[in-house]
């Protein structure tokens, strides 16, 4: 067996030391994903706070900081547990062979302990706000680690299941803004609109990634739809269908929070949603790596722009007007 495809030994001794060891630990938390998860949680918090409490910012400081810290810790822990679980599959894929476990920079027990400590720590921080944010974070971790992760080599439905923990973080922030409320708060129109926006956005986003790296995913034993759908017809349909759903999903927060959001968010959501749909249709027609890459980059621009505009308009309408 070549060095590039060697399966990591669970009993190996940690090779990294000093700052390299700390950087390797940090890398297992998937900082990019953790940052996005934390941002979406804080978007939920800010929009909920502005909708429910107006401009009383002094009272928002402590729960806001706790919500951000708890979400970041919980998401980072789940990512570390995911890398611990998938280390053998990561060793087979070129894009993940450099991760700390396949590259033998960390030991398995170290990453497992880190994931458990961060996940538990994040849940406890959120519990300091209230039981509902903590329960949602715990649901994210359980779904991501114990359902989505083992499902990846077994079913193409894993992408849909994996979108659930990615869509729940805005609800962590939303419920943190009203810690005395019960679970019924997650059914508020604003909370639901953010959940479904995140849920729908992830499908074409991850389909584009899986299309770009489907040969690598196949080496890792992943059964993503683009891996088993060699003609690309099924993937093309899913991308177009979910990109079409994304247009009303991006408009839903405007309808759900009319006091906070208005014409600016509506126009940005409509224009960006239709542009993303057009690009997704192009991917469906061409089914090429290059267009898949463009769809991926379009998706990672589309969501942040929309979230920034929504928070900005809500602040102006509630605080300044």
N, C-alpha and C positions, 0 to 999 in steps of 0.2 A: 504494500500500500504506500502511495507517495506521501510525502510530507504535507502536501496541500490538501489531501483528502483524509488525513488521519483523524480518527475520532478521539476527542480529548479524553484523557484518563481522569475519572472522577476523584482519584486519590492524589493527583499531582500536587506538588508543593508550589505555593505562590512564587512566581519569578520576579514580578515587579516589586519595587521597594521605594520608600521615600515618596516624593511627589509623583513619581510614575504610578505608584500604587494607588494614591488618592485620585489621580486622573483616570485610572482604569475603573475604579469604583464609580466615579461620576459618570463615566461612559456607559456603564451598565444601566443607568437610569434613563437612557435615551433622552438626553436633554432637549432636543428639538421637539419631540412629541410631548414631553412633560411641560415645556413652555407653552405650547399651543393649548394643552388641556387646562393649564392654569389660567391662561388668558380668557378662554371661553367661560370658565367658572367666574372670573371677575366681571366679565361682561354681564353674565346673569345677575351677579350681585348688584352692580351699578344700576342696571335697568330696573331691577326690582326695587331698589332703594329709592330711586327717583320716582317710580310709579306709586310707591306706597307711603313714602315718608317725605318726599319733596327735597328741600335743600338743607335739611338738618344734618350737615356733614360731620359735626363733632361726634355725634352718636354712632356714626358709621365707621369710624376709624378702627376700633378694636375688632368688631366682627368682620370687617373687611380684611384686615391683616391676618386674622386667624383663618378666614376662608381661603385666602391665597396660599398661606403656608401649609395648611392642612391638605389642600388639593395637590400642591406640588409634592409634598412628602408621599402622599398616597399614590399618586401617579408614578413617581419615581420608583417606589417600592414594587408596584405591579410590573413595571418595565424590567426591573432587576430579576424578579421571579420568572418573567417570561424568558429572559436570556438564560437563566439557570435551566429552565425546562427544555429549551430548544437548542442547547449547546451542540448536541450531536448533529442536528439538522443544519445549524449555522456553519459547522465545519465543512459541510459538503458544498456550500454555496459561495461563489467567488465574492459576492457583495458583502458577505457577513463573516468571512474567514478571519478578518482582522479584528473582530470583536474580542474583548478580554478573555473569555473562556476558550474559544477555538484557538486563539493565539497563545494560550497558556500563560497569560500574564496574571491571572487570578485563579484561585482554587474554587471548586464548586461550593464547598461549605461556606466560604467567605461571601460569595454572591447570594447564596440562599439566606444567610443570616442578615445580610444587608437588606434584602427584599422584605423579609419578615419585619425587621425593626422599622423600616421606613413606612411600610403599609400600616402597621399597628400604630406607629407614632402619628401618622397623618389622621387616622381615624380618631385617635384620642384628642388631637388638637381640634378637630371638627366637633367632637362630642362636647368640648368646652363651650361651643356656641349653642348646640342643641342636638337632640337625638336624630332628627331627620337628615341634616347634612351628613352626619357620620354614617347613617344607614345607607344613604345613596353612595357615598364613597366606598363603603364596604361592598356594596352591590357591584360597583365598577370593578373592584379588584377581583372578586369571585368570578364574575362573568368573563373578564379578560384572561385571567390566569387558568381557571379550572374548567372553562367551557370552550372559549374561543381557541386558546393555545392548543389543547389536544385535538381539537376538531379540524385544524388546518390540514393535516395529512389524510383526513378521512372524507371530507365533504366540501363541495364548492359553496355550500351554504354558510361556511365559516365567515365569509366577508360580511354577510348580513348580521350574523350574531356578533361579530367583532365591532360592528357599528354601534351597538347598544352602549357599551362602556365609553365609547367616544362621544355619544350624544348626551350622556347623563351629567357631565360636569357643569353645564349651565344651570342645572337644577340644584347642584350643590350651592352655587352662589346665590341663586334665587331664594332658596329656603334659608340660607344663612342671614338674609336680609330681614326675615321674619321668624326668628328662632322659637317664638312662643306658639307659632301655628303648628298644626298637625300635618299629617301626610296629605291632607286635602289640598294644601297649598300648591302641590306639584300639578294639580289639575287646573290651575288658573290659566286663562288664555295666553298670557305672556310667557309663562313657563313652558307650556306645551308648544308654543310657536318656536321657541329657541331649541327645544328638544328635537322637533321634527326638521328644523333647518339643518342642524348638525347631522341628524340621522341620514337624511337624503344626500347631503353634500358629500358624505364619505364614500358612497358607493361608486360614482364615476371617478372620484379621486383615486381610490384604491384599485379600481379596475385598470386605470391608466398605468399605475405602478406595476401591477401584475402583468400587464401586456408588455411593458418595457423589459421586465426581468423574468419572463415566463420560462425560458430555458433554465435559468438559475433556480427558479422555484421547483422546476421538475427535478433537477439534480438533488434538491433538498427533500424531495418527497411530498411537496405541498400540492394539494388538489384545488388550487384556485381555479376559478372558471376559465380564465385565459389559458391555463395549462392543459385542461382536459378538452377544451373547445378549440381544436387545432385550426378549424376553418375561420374562426373568429366571428361567425354569424351570431351565435348566442351572446357573446360578449358585446358585439355591436348593438344588439337590441337592448341589452341591459343598460349600457352607457347612454344611449339615446333616451330610453324610457325614464331613467332616473334624472338625467339632465333636464328633461321636460318637466318632471315633477319638481325640480329644484326652482323653477321660475315662480310658481305659486308659494313654494316653501320660503323663498326669500322675501316675498311680499307679506306673508302671514304675520310677522311681528308688527308691521305697520298697522294692520287691521286689529291686532290683539292689544296694542298699546297706543291708541289714538291720542291720548293726552301727551305722550312722550315723543312719539314718532309721527312724521308727517311727510310732506311732498319731497323733501330732500332724500330721505331714506327710500321712499317709493321709487323715485326716478333712478337712483343708483342701483337699487335691487332689480328693477325691471331691465335696465340697459345691460348690467353685468350678467344677469341671468340669461338674457337672450343671446348675448355674445358667447357665453359659455356653451349654450345649447348649440349654436352654429358650429362651434369648434368640435363639439362632441359628434355632431352629424358628419362632419368632415372625417373624423376618426373612423366612424362606422363605414363610410364609403371607401376610404383608402386602406384602413387596417394596417398601418405601417408604424414602425418604431418611432420615426421622427414625429409623426402627428400625435402619437400617444404621449411623447415627451412634452409636446406643446400643451396638450390637455392637462397634463400633470402640473406644469408650471402655471397654467391659467387658473387651475383650481387653488393653488396655494397663494395666488394673488387675489382671487375673487373673494374668498372668505374674509381675510384680514381687512380688506378695504371696506367690505360691507359692515363688519363689526365696528370698525373705527367710525364710520359715518353714522351708524345707529347711536353709538354712545355719545358722539359729538352733538348730534341733533337733539338727543334727549336732554343733554346738559343745557344747551342753549334754550330750549323750549321751557324747561322746568325751572331753571335757575335764573336765566338772564331775561326772560320775557315775562 
